[in-house]
Amino acid sequence: MTAILLFFTLHWFLSLFFHSFFLHRYASHQMYTAKPGWEKTFYFLTWFVQGSSFLVPRAYAVMHRMHHAYSDTEKDPHSPHFFKDIWQMMVHTARIFSGFVTGKNVPDPEFTREYLPVWDKLDKFGHNNITRGFFIAGYVAFYFFFAPSFWWFLLLPIHFLMGPIQGAIVNWFGHKMGYRNYKIEDHSKNTTPWGVLLMGELFQNNHHKDKDNANFARKWYEFDLTFVIMRVMHALRIIRLKPVHLPQQKLKH
């Protein structure tokens, strides 16, 4: 049981970190800069930890930029206010995402003007049913050897769809439940204490108020773990955080 819990926890938080750190705060918003070698490292690790649910960064970034431009309107690719349940929203989002990956859907130029990280070979390898199948087989094998009972196998679908599930949780609850620090046009909210468990991603009202601010926390009781890790990486000169707006967040370069 200990091995399963450890594996699930590591997969959840590593996938979530690279989702937030690389896909969201780098690919979508360019909140920091990184040398080419580090960018490739983050790209590879995002693929590896997301595994069977790997989200191609350029497609994710375009879709997320659309989300900010059209937040909670009919053009928003994943607003929860136009679907009966979270599963319908996930299916709708998956169709748009897949269209951007395959080229069937061509994004408006305004969503591709800013830098988009692209690694064609890894994208083709990672966004491939055979590759995804190997990851799924690996997850199943781990549970086969270490799960104390077959009830634990009910966790496997979460492993299979880890990236999309985490994104759906953020978009559904972050635009439906919680409190607002700022009155803005969309329905974004801060969901506490889940904002902590989702490594800052559920402080959606804060983020939508100032989408270029790398720190999603504002109040004393809000804690953005991803940003804390980014501060450490900045201090170690692994990344270079861009200037942020709040005085307590000013960083020396």
Secondary structure, 3 states (H helix, E strand, C coil): CHHHHHHHHHHHHHHHHHHHHHHHHHHHCCCEECCHHHHHHHHHHHHHHHHHHCCCHHHHHHHHHHHHHCCCCCCCCCCHHHCCCHHHHHHHHHHHHHHHHHCCCCCCHHHCCCCCCCCHHHHHHHCCHHHHHHHHHHHHHHHHHHCCCHHHHHHHHHHHCHHHHHHHHHHHHCCCCCECCCCCCCCCCECCCHHHHCCCCCEHHHHHHCCCCCCCCCCCCCCCHHHHHHHHHHHCCCCEECCCCCHHHCCCC
